[in-house]
């Protein structure tokens, strides 16, 4: 944890206070994985963390405030997805490798943060601008690099001039986010995890390059 951590009333939290605050966030994260977001109460989080509601309110105004803190941390981690596409080649076998690593990155990130991302999606769908901004922060980490990739291929005559790079990139990112959030549901359609990755990568490669991948 870097930087100063403050209590709700503006005081700087000491090392012990920071540890307590983080424990509350960790316990809340764990509870979100097994309980609906709106069913989680302050007293339950505090009890699980071995402290009191009064202590919880020292650091967060309410459960939603704590959820937003977790979501902000997750969004910051999501920025690492940029590394799966930024400056990467989409030509030949390297392009197929890039597509696969992008898909792997999305699927793994969503599996790791499934509970909080479900809350972010819910808040964004309900029109909460705070959750919407966090969702876009995650998606934008990849969208810009993919837009540049399509534009670069287009400039070299490898992608049709009528293609809109931003539209293609945005469509790919939204598809990946939707597929990643629905990973468990694919099994009900008879799709195994090992089959999902290469087929998603194929769709990504076709969308970005307009060509079948060289394997």
Backbone as a printed PyTorch tensor [residue, N CA C, xyz], in Angstrom:
tensor([[[  0.8390,  -1.1840,   0.0000],
         [  0.0000,   0.0000,   0.0000],
         [  0.8760,   1.2370,   0.0000]],

        [[  0.6500,   2.1540,  -0.9210],
         [  1.4650,   3.3370,  -1.0100],
         [  0.6380,   4.5720,  -0.7220]],

        [[  1.3280,   5.6640,  -0.2940],
         [  0.6210,   6.8890,  -0.0020],
         [ -0.0500,   6.8440,   1.3520]],

        [[ -0.5850,   7.9960,   1.7360],
         [ -1.2340,   8.0900,   3.0350],
         [ -2.6590,   7.5540,   2.9690]],

        [[ -3.0330,   6.8130,   4.0070],
         [ -4.3960,   6.3110,   4.1300],
         [ -5.0700,   7.1010,   5.2300]],

        [[ -6.1970,   7.6810,   4.9180],
         [ -6.8860,   8.5340,   5.8870],
         [ -8.2050,   7.9210,   6.3460]],

        [[ -8.6090,   8.2870,   7.5340],
         [ -9.9000,   7.8690,   8.0540],
         [-10.9670,   8.7640,   7.4500]],

        [[-12.2360,   8.4520,   7.7050],
         [-13.3330,   9.2310,   7.1550],
         [-13.2630,  10.6930,   7.5880]],

        [[-12.7770,  10.9370,   8.8190],
         [-12.7000,  12.3120,   9.3050],
         [-11.3950,  13.0200,   8.9450]],

        [[-10.5800,  12.3820,   8.0780],
         [ -9.4000,  13.0500,   7.5640],
         [ -8.0930,  12.7720,   8.2710]],

        [[ -8.1060,  12.0110,   9.3480],
         [ -6.8690,  11.6970,  10.0660],
         [ -6.0520,  10.6730,   9.2790]],

        [[ -4.7320,  10.7870,   9.3620],
         [ -3.8520,   9.8230,   8.7020],
         [ -3.7960,   8.5490,   9.5400]],

        [[ -4.0910,   7.4200,   8.9180],
         [ -4.0890,   6.1400,   9.6340],
         [ -2.6570,   5.6360,   9.7960]],

        [[ -2.3530,   5.1270,  10.9680],
         [ -1.0450,   4.5440,  11.2280],
         [ -0.9460,   3.1580,  10.6160]],

        [[  0.1660,   2.4950,  10.8610],
         [  0.3700,   1.1680,  10.2740],
         [ -0.6970,   0.1820,  10.7330]],

        [[ -1.0300,   0.2310,  12.0010],
         [ -2.0530,  -0.6890,  12.5190],
         [ -3.4170,  -0.3750,  11.9040]],

        [[ -3.7050,   0.9180,  11.7820],
         [ -4.9720,   1.3150,  11.1840],
         [ -5.0680,   0.9000,   9.7300]],

        [[ -3.9610,   1.0310,   9.0090],
         [ -3.9460,   0.6140,   7.6140],
         [ -4.1790,  -0.8890,   7.4890]],

        [[ -3.5860,  -1.6460,   8.4170],
         [ -3.7610,  -3.0960,   8.3910],
         [ -5.2200,  -3.4640,   8.6570]],

        [[ -5.8430,  -2.7460,   9.6030],
         [ -7.2490,  -2.9990,   9.9230],
         [ -8.1320,  -2.6620,   8.7310]],

        [[ -7.8470,  -1.5380,   8.1010],
         [ -8.6170,  -1.1080,   6.9350],
         [ -8.5170,  -2.1410,   5.8100]],

        [[ -7.3110,  -2.6240,   5.5640],
         [ -7.1230,  -3.6110,   4.5040],
         [ -7.8120,  -4.9280,   4.8450]],

        [[ -7.8050,  -5.2910,   6.1220],
         [ -8.4760,  -6.5240,   6.5290],
         [ -9.9730,  -6.4180,   6.2910]],

        [[-10.5350,  -5.2520,   6.5520],
         [-11.9550,  -5.0390,   6.2910],
         [-12.2510,  -5.1880,   4.7980]],

        [[-11.3740,  -4.6440,   3.9570],
         [-11.5620,  -4.7630,   2.5140],
         [-11.4290,  -6.2200,   2.0650]],

        [[-10.4660,  -6.9280,   2.6280],
         [-10.2610,  -8.3320,   2.2560],
         [-11.4720,  -9.1770,   2.6550]],

        [[-12.0030,  -8.9100,   3.8390],
         [-13.1770,  -9.6640,   4.3030],
         [-14.3990,  -9.3500,   3.4480]],

        [[-14.5500,  -8.0890,   3.0780],
         [-15.6650,  -7.7010,   2.2140],
         [-15.5490,  -8.3880,   0.8630]],

        [[-14.3410,  -8.4140,   0.3050],
         [-14.1220,  -9.0790,  -0.9840],
         [-14.5280, -10.5460,  -0.9120]],

        [[-14.1500, -11.1950,   0.1720],
         [-14.4770, -12.6090,   0.3490],
         [-15.9880, -12.8070,   0.4540]],

        [[-16.6660, -11.9030,   1.1570],
         [-18.1140, -12.0170,   1.3210],
         [-18.8510, -11.7870,   0.0070]],

        [[-18.3150, -10.9060,  -0.8410],
         [-18.9660, -10.6240,  -2.1190],
         [-18.9380, -11.8350,  -3.0440]],

        [[-17.9910, -12.7320,  -2.8100],
         [-17.8880, -13.9160,  -3.6600],
         [-18.9620, -14.9550,  -3.3460]],

        [[-19.6390, -14.7880,  -2.1960],
         [-20.6470, -15.7810,  -1.8120],
         [-22.0030, -15.1690,  -1.4520]],

        [[-22.0650, -13.8390,  -1.3790],
         [-23.3170, -13.1710,  -1.0090],
         [-23.6470, -12.0570,  -1.9920]],

        [[-24.9350, -11.8430,  -2.2860],
         [-25.3200, -10.7180,  -3.1380],
         [-24.8310,  -9.4070,  -2.5210]],

        [[-24.3790,  -8.5240,  -3.3520],
         [-23.8110,  -7.2440,  -2.9040],
         [-24.7130,  -6.5110,  -1.9180]],

        [[-25.9990,  -6.4190,  -2.2230],
         [-26.9060,  -5.6370,  -1.3820],
         [-27.2740,  -6.3430,  -0.0740]],

        [[-26.8980,  -7.6100,   0.0500],
         [-27.1870,  -8.3310,   1.3000],
         [-26.0560,  -8.1900,   2.3280]],

        [[-24.9250,  -7.6450,   1.9050],
         [-23.7790,  -7.5190,   2.8060],
         [-23.9700,  -6.3040,   3.7080]],

        [[-23.8800,  -6.5170,   5.0110],
         [-24.0770,  -5.4510,   5.9890],
         [-22.7670,  -5.1180,   6.7020]],

        [[-22.6840,  -3.8830,   7.1710],
         [-21.4820,  -3.4240,   7.8780],
         [-21.1710,  -4.3180,   9.0570]],

        [[-22.1770,  -4.6680,   9.8320],
         [-21.9420,  -5.4720,  11.0310],
         [-21.3620,  -6.8450,  10.6830]],

        [[-21.7720,  -7.3970,   9.5330],
         [-21.2590,  -8.7050,   9.1100],
         [-19.7980,  -8.6090,   8.6860]],

        [[-19.4560,  -7.5300,   7.9780],
         [-18.0680,  -7.3380,   7.5470],
         [-17.1790,  -7.1410,   8.7710]],

        [[-17.6390,  -6.3070,   9.6960],
         [-16.8600,  -6.0300,  10.9010],
         [-16.6620,  -7.2960,  11.7300]],

        [[-17.7160,  -8.0750,  11.8630],
         [-17.6190,  -9.3120,  12.6520],
         [-16.6250, -10.2760,  12.0070]],

        [[-16.6700, -10.3910,  10.6920],
         [-15.7600, -11.2980,   9.9920],
         [-14.3110, -10.8410,  10.1450]],

        [[-14.1140,  -9.5260,  10.2050],
         [-12.7650,  -8.9740,  10.3520],
         [-12.3020,  -8.9520,  11.8070]],

        [[-13.1840,  -9.3490,  12.7180],
         [-12.8170,  -9.3740,  14.1330],
         [-12.7600,  -8.0050,  14.7640]],

        [[-13.5920,  -7.0860,  14.2580],
         [-13.6130,  -5.7380,  14.8130],
         [-15.0690,  -5.2830,  14.9450]],

        [[-15.2990,  -3.9870,  15.1170],
         [-16.6420,  -3.4800,  15.3680],
         [-17.1310,  -2.5980,  14.2240]],

        [[-18.4540,  -2.4130,  14.1270],
         [-18.9890,  -1.4950,  13.1200],
         [-18.4040,  -0.0880,  13.2700]],

        [[-18.1760,   0.3350,  14.5070],
         [-17.6110,   1.6680,  14.7300],
         [-16.2540,   1.8000,  14.0530]],

        [[-15.4640,   0.7300,  14.1020],
         [-14.1520,   0.7460,  13.4430],
         [-14.3100,   0.8000,  11.9290]],

        [[-15.2830,   0.0440,  11.4160],
         [-15.5550,   0.0810,   9.9730],
         [-15.8420,   1.5110,   9.5380]],

        [[-16.6860,   2.2080,  10.2920],
         [-17.0900,   3.5630,   9.9140],
         [-15.9630,   4.5830,  10.0720]],

        [[-14.8880,   4.1950,  10.7130],
         [-13.7220,   5.0790,  10.7770],
         [-13.0680,   5.2030,   9.3910]],

        [[-13.2120,   4.1380,   8.5990],
         [-12.5110,   4.0930,   7.3190],
         [-13.4140,   4.2090,   6.0960]],

        [[-14.6810,   3.8380,   6.2480],
         [-15.5950,   3.8620,   5.1090],
         [-16.9500,   4.4190,   5.5250]],

        [[-17.6070,   5.1910,   4.6630],
         [-18.9170,   5.7510,   5.0160],
         [-20.0160,   4.6970,   5.0720]],

        [[-19.8500,   3.6420,   4.2600],
         [-20.8230,   2.5560,   4.1950],
         [-20.2200,   1.4140,   3.3850]],

        [[-20.9930,   0.3480,   3.1960],
         [-20.5000,  -0.8040,   2.4330],
         [-20.1870,  -0.4010,   0.9950]],

        [[-21.0350,   0.4160,   0.4140],
         [-20.8120,   0.8310,  -0.9730],
         [-19.4920,   1.5800,  -1.1210]],

        [[-19.1620,   2.4130,  -0.1270],
         [-17.9000,   3.1390,  -0.1720],
         [-16.7120,   2.2000,  -0.1570]],

        [[-16.8200,   1.1330,   0.6250],
         [-15.7450,   0.1360,   0.6830],
         [-15.6800,  -0.6510,  -0.6180]],

        [[-16.8330,  -0.9570,  -1.1870],
         [-16.8780,  -1.6770,  -2.4610],
         [-16.2080,  -0.8460,  -3.5530]],

        [[-16.4560,   0.4420,  -3.5680],
         [-15.8400,   1.3210,  -4.5560],
         [-14.3240,   1.3560,  -4.3880]],

        [[-13.8700,   1.2760,  -3.1480],
         [-12.4250,   1.2410,  -2.8950],
         [-11.8050,  -0.0280,  -3.4890]],

        [[-12.4650,  -1.1540,  -3.2790],
         [-11.9740,  -2.4180,  -3.8450],
         [-12.0050,  -2.3520,  -5.3640]],

        [[-13.0960,  -1.8260,  -5.8970],
         [-13.2420,  -1.7370,  -7.3520],
         [-12.1580,  -0.8490,  -7.9590]],

        [[-11.8000,   0.2060,  -7.2560],
         [-10.7590,   1.1070,  -7.7500],
         [ -9.4120,   0.3890,  -7.7850]],

        [[ -9.1510,  -0.4310,  -6.7660],
         [ -7.9050,  -1.2060,  -6.7380],
         [ -7.8750,  -2.2020,  -7.8970]],

        [[ -9.0090,  -2.8420,  -8.1550],
         [ -9.0950,  -3.8210,  -9.2390],
         [ -8.9150,  -3.1300, -10.5970]],

        [[ -9.5220,  -1.9530, -10.7460],
         [ -9.3800,  -1.2110, -11.9980],
         [ -7.9250,  -0.8460, -12.2470]],

        [[ -7.2110,  -0.5040, -11.1770],
         [ -5.7850,  -0.1790, -11.3060],
         [ -5.0040,  -1.4140, -11.7620]],

        [[ -5.3700,  -2.5860, -11.2290],
         [ -4.7170,  -3.8300, -11.6450],
         [ -5.0280,  -4.1310, -13.1190]],

        [[ -6.2380,  -3.7530, -13.5360],
         [ -6.6570,  -4.0030, -14.9100],
         [ -5.8120,  -3.2730, -15.9340]],

        [[ -5.1380,  -2.2150, -15.4950],
         [ -4.2830,  -1.4610, -16.4160],
         [ -3.1750,  -2.3510, -16.9750]],

        [[ -2.8490,  -3.4190, -16.2510],
         [ -1.7910,  -4.3370, -16.7010],
         [ -2.1850,  -5.0700, -17.9810]],

        [[ -3.4740,  -5.0930, -18.3000],
         [ -3.9180,  -5.7480, -19.5380],
         [ -3.3430,  -5.0590, -20.7670]],

        [[ -2.9730,  -3.7960, -20.6070],
         [ -2.3710,  -3.0590, -21.7220],
         [ -1.1480,  -3.7950, -22.2590]],

        [[ -0.4040,  -4.4110, -21.3610],
         [  0.8140,  -5.0990, -21.7450],
         [  0.5970,  -6.2770, -22.6740]],

        [[ -0.6340,  -6.7740, -22.7650],
         [ -0.9020,  -7.9080, -23.6550],
         [ -1.0060,  -7.4900, -25.1150]],

        [[ -1.1850,  -6.1710, -25.3630],
         [ -1.3610,  -5.7170, -26.7520],
         [ -0.4870,  -4.5230, -27.1450]],

        [[ -0.0970,  -3.7190, -26.1840],
         [  0.6370,  -2.4980, -26.5210],
         [  1.9770,  -2.8110, -27.1910]],

        [[  2.1510,  -2.2780, -28.3890],
         [  3.4040,  -2.4780, -29.1060],
         [  3.6100,  -3.8800, -29.6570]],

        [[  2.5950,  -4.7200, -29.5730],
         [  2.7270,  -6.1000, -30.0360],
         [  2.4040,  -6.2110, -31.5270]],

        [[  2.9830,  -7.2010, -32.1650],
         [  2.7570,  -7.4210, -33.5880],
         [  1.4730,  -8.2200, -33.8210]],

        [[  0.7910,  -7.8880, -34.9230],
         [ -0.3940,  -8.6350, -35.3340],
         [ -0.1630,  -9.3140, -36.6800]],

        [[  1.1050,  -9.4470, -37.0550],
         [  1.4540, -10.0350, -38.3410],
         [  1.9970, -11.4500, -38.1580]],

        [[  1.5560, -12.3720, -39.0190],
         [  2.0650, -13.7400, -38.9910],
         [  1.7890, -14.4680, -37.6830]],

        [[  2.7120, -15.3560, -37.3120],
         [  2.5510, -16.1410, -36.0890],
         [  2.5410, -15.2660, -34.8490]],

        [[  3.2360, -14.1440, -34.9050],
         [  3.2620, -13.2310, -33.7660],
         [  1.8630, -12.6720, -33.4910]],

        [[  1.0900, -12.4570, -34.5650],
         [ -0.2670, -11.9560, -34.4120],
         [ -1.1680, -12.9530, -33.6920]],

        [[ -1.0020, -14.2270, -34.0230],
         [ -1.7800, -15.2710, -33.3510],
         [ -1.4030, -15.3580, -31.8810]],

        [[ -0.1120, -15.2020, -31.5870],
         [  0.3520, -15.2150, -30.2000],
         [ -0.2320, -14.0360, -29.4270]],

        [[ -0.2750, -12.8680, -30.0540],
         [ -0.8370, -11.6810, -29.4100],
         [ -2.3160, -11.8890, -29.0850]],

        [[ -3.0550, -12.4390, -30.0420],
         [ -4.4910, -12.6830, -29.8300],
         [ -4.7130, -13.6420, -28.6730]],

        [[ -3.9090, -14.7030, -28.6040],
         [ -4.0670, -15.6800, -27.5300],
         [ -3.7460, -15.0820, -26.1600]],

        [[ -2.6900, -14.2870, -26.1070],
         [ -2.2960, -13.7020, -24.8280],
         [ -3.3050, -12.6520, -24.3520]],

        [[ -3.9070, -11.9400, -25.2950],
         [ -4.9510, -10.9860, -24.9330],
         [ -6.1450, -11.7180, -24.3180]],

        [[ -6.5630, -12.7990, -24.9560],
         [ -7.6840, -13.5890, -24.4340],
         [ -7.3390, -14.1760, -23.0670]],

        [[ -6.1560, -14.7370, -22.9400],
         [ -5.7220, -15.2870, -21.6560],
         [ -5.7690, -14.2230, -20.5630]],

        [[ -5.2930, -13.0200, -20.8960],
         [ -5.2650, -11.9390, -19.9220],
         [ -6.6550, -11.5640, -19.4340]],

        [[ -7.5990, -11.4520, -20.3670],
         [ -8.9690, -11.1040, -20.0060],
         [ -9.6110, -12.1840, -19.1460]],

        [[ -9.5020, -13.4220, -19.5870],
         [-10.1460, -14.5230, -18.8580],
         [ -9.5810, -14.6540, -17.4480]],

        [[ -8.2750, -14.5520, -17.3160],
         [ -7.6450, -14.6870, -16.0050],
         [ -8.0140, -13.5180, -15.0960]],

        [[ -8.0000, -12.3100, -15.6250],
         [ -8.3470, -11.1220, -14.8260],
         [ -9.7770, -11.2250, -14.3140]],

        [[-10.6980, -11.6690, -15.1630],
         [-12.1040, -11.7830, -14.7280],
         [-12.2880, -12.9180, -13.7290]],

        [[-11.5780, -14.0260, -13.9210],
         [-11.6920, -15.1260, -12.9550],
         [-11.2040, -14.6740, -11.5750]],

        [[-10.0880, -13.9770, -11.5660],
         [ -9.4950, -13.5300, -10.3120],
         [-10.3730, -12.5270,  -9.5880]],

        [[-11.0700, -11.6730, -10.3410],
         [-11.8280, -10.5670,  -9.7310],
         [-13.3190, -10.6560, -10.0150]],

        [[-13.8100, -11.8610, -10.2310],
         [-15.1960, -12.0680, -10.6560],
         [-16.2150, -11.3750,  -9.7550]],

        [[-16.0670, -11.5240,  -8.4470],
         [-17.0730, -10.9960,  -7.5200],
         [-17.2010,  -9.4820,  -7.6150]],

        [[-16.0840,  -8.7790,  -7.5480],
         [-16.1620,  -7.3190,  -7.5720],
         [-16.5240,  -6.8040,  -8.9570]],

        [[-16.1110,  -7.5070, -10.0080],
         [-16.4610,  -7.0690, -11.3590],
         [-17.9570,  -7.2120, -11.6220]],

        [[-18.5780,  -8.2040, -11.0050],
         [-20.0290,  -8.3460, -11.1240],
         [-20.7310,  -7.1400, -10.4980]],

        [[-20.2060,  -6.6670,  -9.3660],
         [-20.7730,  -5.5000,  -8.7010],
         [-20.5660,  -4.2510,  -9.5500]],

        [[-19.3740,  -4.1360, -10.1420],
         [-19.0830,  -2.9920, -11.0140],
         [-20.0430,  -2.9780, -12.2020]],

        [[-20.2660,  -4.1390, -12.8200],
         [-21.1780,  -4.2250, -13.9600],
         [-22.6000,  -3.8550, -13.5500]],

        [[-23.0160,  -4.3200, -12.3680],
         [-24.3540,  -4.0180, -11.8720],
         [-24.5130,  -2.5200, -11.6600]],

        [[-23.5430,  -1.9110, -10.9850],
         [-23.6200,  -0.4830, -10.7230],
         [-23.6220,   0.3330, -12.0030]],

        [[-22.7820,  -0.0730, -12.9610],
         [-22.7140,   0.6360, -14.2380],
         [-24.0300,   0.5050, -14.9960]],

        [[-24.6160,  -0.7040, -14.9820],
         [-25.8770,  -0.9450, -15.6820],
         [-27.0180,  -0.1270, -15.0730]],

        [[-26.9190,   0.1360, -13.7730],
         [-27.9550,   0.9080, -13.0880],
         [-27.7480,   2.4130, -13.2390]],

        [[-26.6820,   2.7920, -13.9440],
         [-26.4580,   4.2050, -14.2050],
         [-25.6010,   4.9370, -13.1940]],

        [[-24.9560,   4.1960, -12.2800],
         [-24.0810,   4.8290, -11.2960],
         [-22.7810,   5.2320, -12.0020]],

        [[-22.5430,   6.5300, -12.1090],
         [-21.3880,   7.0320, -12.8590],
         [-20.0640,   6.5960, -12.2510]],

        [[-20.0370,   6.3890, -10.9320],
         [-18.7970,   5.9680, -10.2850],
         [-18.3900,   4.5770, -10.7630]],

        [[-19.3420,   3.6630, -10.8240],
         [-19.0460,   2.3110, -11.2940],
         [-18.7930,   2.3040, -12.8040]],

        [[-19.5250,   3.1520, -13.5210],
         [-19.3370,   3.2270, -14.9690],
         [-17.9090,   3.6730, -15.3050]],

        [[-17.4160,   4.6700, -14.5860],
         [-16.0590,   5.1620, -14.8320],
         [-15.0190,   4.0850, -14.5420]],

        [[-15.2400,   3.3060, -13.4930],
         [-14.3100,   2.2290, -13.1590],
         [-14.3300,   1.1430, -14.2340]],

        [[-15.5150,   0.8260, -14.7250],
         [-15.6170,  -0.1820, -15.7850],
         [-14.8840,   0.2900, -17.0390]],

        [[-15.0730,   1.5600, -17.3840],
         [-14.4140,   2.0950, -18.5710],
         [-12.9040,   2.1780, -18.3640]],

        [[-12.4760,   2.4270, -17.1410],
         [-11.0400,   2.4750, -16.8510],
         [-10.3950,   1.1200, -17.1730]],

        [[-11.0920,   0.0440, -16.8340],
         [-10.5880,  -1.2980, -17.1140],
         [-10.5650,  -1.5620, -18.6170]],

        [[-11.6730,  -1.2750, -19.2910],
         [-11.7690,  -1.5530, -20.7240],
         [-10.8430,  -0.6570, -21.5460]],

        [[-10.6730,   0.5880, -21.1160],
         [ -9.8150,   1.5210, -21.8510],
         [ -8.3520,   1.1000, -21.8350]],

        [[ -7.9840,   0.2630, -20.8560],
         [ -6.5900,  -0.1680, -20.7700],
         [ -6.1620,  -0.9470, -22.0050]],

        [[ -7.1390,  -1.5390, -22.6860],
         [ -6.8580,  -2.3240, -23.8940],
         [ -7.3810,  -1.6320, -25.1510]],

        [[ -8.4780,  -0.9170, -25.0180],
         [ -9.1440,  -0.3450, -26.1860],
         [ -8.2290,   0.5570, -27.0140]],

        [[ -7.4880,   1.4210, -26.3500],
         [ -6.6210,   2.3500, -27.0710],
         [ -5.5500,   1.6420, -27.8740]],

        [[ -4.9310,   0.6300, -27.2710],
         [ -3.8660,  -0.1100, -27.9600],
         [ -4.4070,  -0.8980, -29.1490]],

        [[ -5.6010,  -1.4560, -29.0020],
         [ -6.2020,  -2.1850, -30.1250],
         [ -6.5810,  -1.2370, -31.2530]],

        [[ -7.0710,  -0.0550, -30.9070],
         [ -7.3980,   0.9470, -31.9260],
         [ -6.1500,   1.3110, -32.7230]],

        [[ -5.0520,   1.5140, -32.0040],
         [ -3.7830,   1.8400, -32.6710],
         [ -3.3180,   0.6900, -33.5720]],

        [[ -3.5400,  -0.5420, -33.1100],
         [ -3.1110,  -1.7070, -33.8900],
         [ -3.8610,  -1.7860, -35.2170]],

        [[ -5.1850,  -1.5870, -35.1550],
         [ -5.9920,  -1.6370, -36.3890],
         [ -5.6080,  -0.4840, -37.3100]],

        [[ -5.4280,   0.7030, -36.7450],
         [ -5.0590,   1.8660, -37.5530],
         [ -3.6980,   1.6470, -38.2170]],

        [[ -2.7690,   1.0240, -37.4800],
         [ -1.4450,   0.7520, -38.0290],
         [ -1.5040,  -0.2180, -39.1970]],

        [[ -2.3000,  -1.2680, -39.0510],
         [ -2.4600,  -2.2420, -40.1390],
         [ -3.1550,  -1.5950, -41.3350]],

        [[ -4.0900,  -0.7200, -41.0280],
         [ -4.8220,  -0.0190, -42.0810],
         [ -3.8790,   0.8800, -42.8860]],

        [[ -2.9830,   1.5680, -42.2030],
         [ -2.0300,   2.4650, -42.8660],
         [ -1.0830,   1.7010, -43.7950]],

        [[ -0.8600,   0.4200, -43.4610],
         [  0.0280,  -0.4120, -44.2790],
         [ -0.7300,  -1.1660, -45.3710]],

        [[ -2.0300,  -0.8980, -45.4710],
         [ -2.8290,  -1.5420, -46.5000],
         [ -3.2240,  -2.9630, -46.1730]],

        [[ -3.0700,  -3.3640, -44.9090],
         [ -3.4010,  -4.7320, -44.5170],
         [ -4.8260,  -4.8730, -43.9940]],

        [[ -5.4920,  -3.7290, -43.7530],
         [ -6.8860,  -3.7270, -43.3090],
         [ -7.6520,  -2.7620, -44.2020]],

        [[ -8.8640,  -3.1320, -44.5760],
         [ -9.6860,  -2.3150, -45.4680],
         [ -9.7920,  -0.8790, -44.9740]],

        [[ -9.6820,   0.0650, -45.9060],
         [ -9.6920,   1.4870, -45.5500],
         [-11.0240,   1.9580, -44.9830]],

        [[-12.1010,   1.2270, -45.2510],
         [-13.4180,   1.6260, -44.7570],
         [-13.6710,   1.1950, -43.3100]],

        [[-12.7620,   0.4160, -42.7470],
         [-12.9140,  -0.0530, -41.3630],
         [-12.6510,   1.1040, -40.3910]],

        [[-13.4680,   1.1990, -39.3770],
         [-13.2670,   2.1990, -38.3260],
         [-12.4870,   1.5320, -37.1850]],

        [[-11.2100,   1.8970, -37.0010],
         [-10.3820,   1.2400, -35.9810],
         [-10.9810,   1.2680, -34.5820]],

        [[-11.5380,   2.4140, -34.1880],
         [-12.1020,   2.5350, -32.8360],
         [-13.3260,   1.6350, -32.6570]],

        [[-14.1280,   1.5260, -33.7210],
         [-15.3260,   0.6740, -33.6480],
         [-14.9370,  -0.7970, -33.5350]],

        [[-13.9350,  -1.2050, -34.3090],
         [-13.4720,  -2.5910, -34.2460],
         [-12.8950,  -2.8890, -32.8670]],

        [[-12.0070,  -2.0160, -32.3920],
         [-11.3670,  -2.2200, -31.0870],
         [-12.3970,  -2.2680, -29.9730]],

        [[-13.3420,  -1.3310, -29.9930],
         [-14.3710,  -1.3020, -28.9510],
         [-15.2300,  -2.5470, -28.9530]],

        [[-15.5630,  -3.0260, -30.1430],
         [-16.3880,  -4.2380, -30.2560],
         [-15.6410,  -5.4500, -29.7000]],

        [[-14.3440,  -5.5390, -29.9900],
         [-13.5320,  -6.6580, -29.4940],
         [-13.4490,  -6.6280, -27.9770]],

        [[-13.2140,  -5.4420, -27.4230],
         [-13.0780,  -5.3160, -25.9710],
         [-14.3860,  -5.6810, -25.2630]],

        [[-15.4940,  -5.1940, -25.7860],
         [-16.7980,  -5.5050, -25.1790],
         [-17.0780,  -7.0090, -25.2730]],

        [[-16.7520,  -7.6090, -26.4160],
         [-16.9390,  -9.0570, -26.5770],
         [-16.1180,  -9.8310, -25.5520]],

        [[-14.8570,  -9.4400, -25.3780],
         [-13.9870, -10.1390, -24.4360],
         [-14.4940,  -9.9940, -23.0060]],

        [[-14.9310,  -8.7980, -22.6510],
         [-15.4360,  -8.5740, -21.2940],
         [-16.6850,  -9.4120, -21.0410]],

        [[-17.5810,  -9.4560, -22.0260],
         [-18.8110, -10.2410, -21.8730],
         [-18.4970, -11.7270, -21.7750]],

        [[-17.6170, -12.2100, -22.6320],
         [-17.2530, -13.6250, -22.6100],
         [-16.5430, -13.9850, -21.3150]],

        [[-15.6610, -13.1070, -20.8610],
         [-14.9090, -13.3710, -19.6310],
         [-15.8260, -13.4250, -18.4140]],

        [[-16.8550, -12.5900, -18.4120],
         [-17.7800, -12.5760, -17.2750],
         [-18.7650, -13.7450, -17.3180]],

        [[-18.8090, -14.4330, -18.4510],
         [-19.7720, -15.5330, -18.6270],
         [-19.0670, -16.8920, -18.7010]],

        [[-17.8440, -16.9710, -18.2090],
         [-17.0560, -18.2010, -18.3770],
         [-17.7490, -19.4400, -17.8430]],

        [[-18.3620, -19.3380, -16.6690],
         [-19.0280, -20.5020, -16.0950],
         [-20.2420, -20.9140, -16.9260]],

        [[-20.8650, -19.9430, -17.5720],
         [-22.0580, -20.2350, -18.3610],
         [-21.7780, -21.0100, -19.6270]],

        [[-20.5620, -20.9200, -20.1380],
         [-20.2460, -21.6190, -21.3870],
         [-20.3770, -23.1430, -21.2230]],

        [[-20.1080, -23.6280, -20.0270],
         [-20.1850, -25.0710, -19.8080],
         [-21.5940, -25.6020, -20.0420]],

        [[-22.6050, -24.7590, -19.7680],
         [-23.9920, -25.1970, -19.9800],
         [-24.3110, -25.3220, -21.4660]],

        [[-23.4410, -24.7320, -22.2970],
         [-23.6020, -24.8530, -23.7510],
         [-22.6910, -25.9320, -24.3130]],

        [[-22.0450, -26.6660, -23.4220],
         [-21.1670, -27.7370, -23.8570],
         [-19.7990, -27.2630, -24.3150]],

        [[-19.4140, -26.0490, -23.9010],
         [-18.1140, -25.4830, -24.2880],
         [-17.1370, -25.6060, -23.1210]],

        [[-16.0510, -26.3200, -23.3400],
         [-15.0400, -26.4770, -22.3040],
         [-14.1130, -25.2650, -22.2900]],

        [[-13.5020, -25.0060, -21.1310],
         [-12.5990, -23.8670, -20.9980],
         [-11.4660, -23.9410, -22.0240]],

        [[-10.9530, -25.1480, -22.2430],
         [ -9.8490, -25.3190, -23.1900],
         [-10.2750, -25.0040, -24.6170]],

        [[-11.5760, -25.1120, -24.9050],
         [-12.0850, -24.8100, -26.2350],
         [-12.4170, -23.3290, -26.3850]],

        [[-12.7620, -22.6940, -25.2720],
         [-13.1530, -21.2800, -25.3060],
         [-11.9950, -20.3860, -25.7330]],

        [[-10.8250, -20.5950, -25.1450],
         [ -9.6850, -19.7010, -25.3960],
         [ -9.3090, -19.6050, -26.8740]],

        [[ -9.0450, -20.7280, -27.5760],
         [ -8.6260, -20.6110, -28.9800],
         [ -9.7020, -20.0440, -29.8870]],

        [[-10.9620, -20.3190, -29.5680],
         [-12.0290, -19.7930, -30.4130],
         [-12.2270, -18.2920, -30.2130]],

        [[-12.0650, -17.8350, -28.9810],
         [-12.1050, -16.3950, -28.7380],
         [-10.9220, -15.7080, -29.4190]],

        [[ -9.7500, -16.3390, -29.3130],
         [ -8.5550, -15.7800, -29.9440],
         [ -8.7280, -15.6900, -31.4510]],

        [[ -9.3960, -16.6830, -32.0430],
         [ -9.6620, -16.6690, -33.4880],
         [-10.5320, -15.4710, -33.8530]],

        [[-11.5860, -15.2350, -33.0700],
         [-12.4760, -14.1000, -33.3290],
         [-11.7230, -12.7780, -33.2000]],

        [[-10.8830, -12.6810, -32.1890],
         [-10.1000, -11.4600, -31.9730],
         [ -9.1720, -11.2150, -33.1640]],

        [[ -8.4690, -12.2640, -33.5800],
         [ -7.5150, -12.1170, -34.6940],
         [ -8.2350, -11.7220, -35.9790]],

        [[ -9.3520, -12.3520, -36.2590],
         [-10.1180, -12.0230, -37.4540],
         [-10.6010, -10.5720, -37.4130]],

        [[-11.0440, -10.1310, -36.2450],
         [-11.5570,  -8.7680, -36.1150],
         [-10.4670,  -7.7260, -36.3110]],

        [[ -9.3060,  -7.9600, -35.7100],
         [ -8.2250,  -6.9790, -35.7660],
         [ -7.5280,  -6.9650, -37.1220]],

        [[ -7.2780,  -8.1430, -37.6800],
         [ -6.4920,  -8.2270, -38.9210],
         [ -7.3200,  -8.4650, -40.1780]],

        [[ -8.5200,  -8.9970, -40.0090],
         [ -9.3450,  -9.3320, -41.1730],
         [ -8.8900, -10.6170, -41.8390]],

        [[ -7.9800, -11.3480, -41.1800],
         [ -7.4110, -12.5680, -41.7610],
         [ -7.4060, -13.7090, -40.7570]],

        [[ -7.3940, -14.9310, -41.2840],
         [ -7.2010, -16.0870, -40.4150],
         [ -5.7710, -16.0790, -39.8900]],

        [[ -5.5670, -16.5560, -38.6920],
         [ -4.2220, -16.5200, -38.1240],
         [ -3.2710, -17.5330, -38.7520]],

        [[ -1.9900, -17.1850, -38.7260],
         [ -0.9210, -18.1080, -39.1330],
         [ -0.4400, -18.8080, -37.8680]],

        [[ -0.6070, -20.1270, -37.7950],
         [ -0.2970, -20.8410, -36.5500],
         [  0.9950, -21.6310, -36.6820]]])
